[in-house]
Amino acid sequence: MSEHHHHHHVSGKNLFITILLNIIITIAQIIGGIISGSLALLSDALHNFSDVIALVLSYVTHKMAARPRTETKTFGYKRAEILASLFNATVLVGIGFYLIIEAIGKWMNPVEIKSFWVIALALLSIILNFVSVLLIKEDSAHNLNIKSAYLHLLSDVMTSVAVLLGGVAMMFWHIYWIDALMTLIIAFYLIYMSYGIVAQSIDILMQNSPKHLDMQRLKTRFQSVPLVQDIHHVHVWQLNDHDIFLEAHVRLDANLNVAESNALMKTLTKIAHDEFHITHTTWQMEYACCNDC
């Protein structure tokens, strides 16, 4: 078995700062939404509250993932981050559908809204969320869990811009139905942004082979190695968004001794890592074995 650990170090401090910033945004928008009567502002507050939950989960599970494996948890806690990313994205989808229902009701019965609060708090949300996005942008490229939190924050910036534009329209042109329209835009955007993470997280938890891997090309490549007659019972899966595991049975052309088998396994492992970015491999060598081996 071969293990390679060249993982990007995620900054827990930056993640913690984004949690504090989003708590401030959430409290301010809830108060402002109640005072102004804006569903779009309350929707943005609900979205930001989901961010707080998402960021706390990301922070906690990131710490858990770094814990060493034990005799009973032989893979450690690395899957905790995938569970968190699935939960975060699923919550966003649920919030999106809830907002659609609320927005339809508001569209049918528009009411006057105090647009000053909408504009002021949308600006506050844009500024603080943009700072949060910058804090974890680099980490999001290397970690699916942080990426889900990053998408939460990035979508917050976009939705707050929509709320701001709606507030301006209400202030100058008294178009109050636009509050419901902005809510619908926020809702559909949340669902669209979250679907990909839900699908990717489920793929990992179901131990599906990574989508970027061509399994037939992988088998053909290994079978082209001298002394390899056939490769079968091939399983490839991801433990998280970094670690890819492979296990396979290798039928040999010759009855190799232990040292020769080790040398061949080393060659196969190098191909797996260098050409397919597989981090962990397990090989079962076979000679003159039946097809069911």
CORFENJO-V849189 format. One record per residue. N is the residue number from 0. NEAR is the number of other C-alpha atoms within 8 Angstrom. Layout:
# CORFENJO-V849189
n=N near=NEAR
n=N near=NEAR
This chain:
# CORFENJO-V849189
n=0 near=7
n=1 near=8
n=2 near=7
n=3 near=6
n=4 near=5
n=5 near=4
n=6 near=6
n=7 near=6
n=8 near=5
n=9 near=5
n=10 near=8
n=11 near=7
n=12 near=6
n=13 near=9
n=14 near=12
n=15 near=11
n=16 near=9
n=17 near=11
n=18 near=12
n=19 near=8
n=20 near=11
n=21 near=14
n=22 near=11
n=23 near=8
n=24 near=13
n=25 near=12
n=26 near=9
n=27 near=9
n=28 near=13
n=29 near=11
n=30 near=8
n=31 near=12
n=32 near=16
n=33 near=9
n=34 near=8
n=35 near=11
n=36 near=9
n=37 near=12
n=38 near=12
n=39 near=12
n=40 near=14
n=41 near=12
n=42 near=10
n=43 near=13
n=44 near=14
n=45 near=10
n=46 near=11
n=47 near=13
n=48 near=11
n=49 near=11
n=50 near=13
n=51 near=11
n=52 near=9
n=53 near=13
n=54 near=13
n=55 near=10
n=56 near=9
n=57 near=14
n=58 near=11
n=59 near=8
n=60 near=11
n=61 near=11
n=62 near=8
n=63 near=10
n=64 near=12
n=65 near=8
n=66 near=8
n=67 near=6
n=68 near=9
n=69 near=8
n=70 near=5
n=71 near=4
n=72 near=8
n=73 near=7
n=74 near=7
n=75 near=10
n=76 near=12
n=77 near=12
n=78 near=10
n=79 near=11
n=80 near=14
n=81 near=15
n=82 near=9
n=83 near=13
n=84 near=18
n=85 near=12
n=86 near=8
n=87 near=13
n=88 near=13
n=89 near=10
n=90 near=9
n=91 near=13
n=92 near=12
n=93 near=8
n=94 near=12
n=95 near=14
n=96 near=10
n=97 near=8
n=98 near=12
n=99 near=12
n=100 near=8
n=101 near=8
n=102 near=13
n=103 near=9
n=104 near=8
n=105 near=12
n=106 near=10
n=107 near=6
n=108 near=6
n=109 near=9
n=110 near=7
n=111 near=6
n=112 near=9
n=113 near=11
n=114 near=11
n=115 near=8
n=116 near=11
n=117 near=16
n=118 near=13
n=119 near=8
n=120 near=11
n=121 near=13
n=122 near=11
n=123 near=9
n=124 near=12
n=125 near=12
n=126 near=8
n=127 near=11
n=128 near=14
n=129 near=11
n=130 near=8
n=131 near=12
n=132 near=11
n=133 near=8
n=134 near=10
n=135 near=13
n=136 near=9
n=137 near=8
n=138 near=13
n=139 near=13
n=140 near=8
n=141 near=10
n=142 near=10
n=143 near=13
n=144 near=13
n=145 near=12
n=146 near=12
n=147 near=14
n=148 near=14
n=149 near=12
n=150 near=9
n=151 near=10
n=152 near=13
n=153 near=11
n=154 near=11
n=155 near=14
n=156 near=12
n=157 near=8
n=158 near=11
n=159 near=13
n=160 near=11
n=161 near=11
n=162 near=15
n=163 near=12
n=164 near=9
n=165 near=11
n=166 near=13
n=167 near=10
n=168 near=11
n=169 near=13
n=170 near=10
n=171 near=6
n=172 near=6
n=173 near=7
n=174 near=7
n=175 near=11
n=176 near=10
n=177 near=10
n=178 near=13
n=179 near=15
n=180 near=10
n=181 near=12
n=182 near=14
n=183 near=11
n=184 near=10
n=185 near=12
n=186 near=13
n=187 near=10
n=188 near=10
n=189 near=13
n=190 near=12
n=191 near=8
n=192 near=10
n=193 near=13
n=194 near=10
n=195 near=8
n=196 near=13
n=197 near=12
n=198 near=8
n=199 near=8
n=200 near=12
n=201 near=9
n=202 near=11
n=203 near=15
n=204 near=10
n=205 near=6
n=206 near=10
n=207 near=10
n=208 near=10
n=209 near=10
n=210 near=5
n=211 near=4
n=212 near=8
n=213 near=7
n=214 near=6
n=215 near=6
n=216 near=7
n=217 near=10
n=218 near=9
n=219 near=8
n=220 near=8
n=221 near=11
n=222 near=11
n=223 near=7
n=224 near=8
n=225 near=5
n=226 near=7
n=227 near=13
n=228 near=9
n=229 near=8
n=230 near=13
n=231 near=7
n=232 near=7
n=233 near=9
n=234 near=9
n=235 near=12
n=236 near=12
n=237 near=14
n=238 near=13
n=239 near=11
n=240 near=9
n=241 near=9
n=242 near=10
n=243 near=13
n=244 near=13
n=245 near=12
n=246 near=12
n=247 near=12
n=248 near=12
n=249 near=13
n=250 near=13
n=251 near=13
n=252 near=8
n=253 near=6
n=254 near=6
n=255 near=7
n=256 near=6
n=257 near=6
n=258 near=7
n=259 near=8
n=260 near=10
n=261 near=8
n=262 near=8
n=263 near=8
n=264 near=9
n=265 near=8
n=266 near=8
n=267 near=10
n=268 near=11
n=269 near=8
n=270 near=10
n=271 near=12
n=272 near=10
n=273 near=8
n=274 near=6
n=275 near=9
n=276 near=8
n=277 near=12
n=278 near=13
n=279 near=12
n=280 near=13
n=281 near=9
n=282 near=10
n=283 near=8
n=284 near=9
n=285 near=9
n=286 near=9
n=287 near=6
n=288 near=7
n=289 near=5
n=290 near=4
n=291 near=3
n=292 near=4
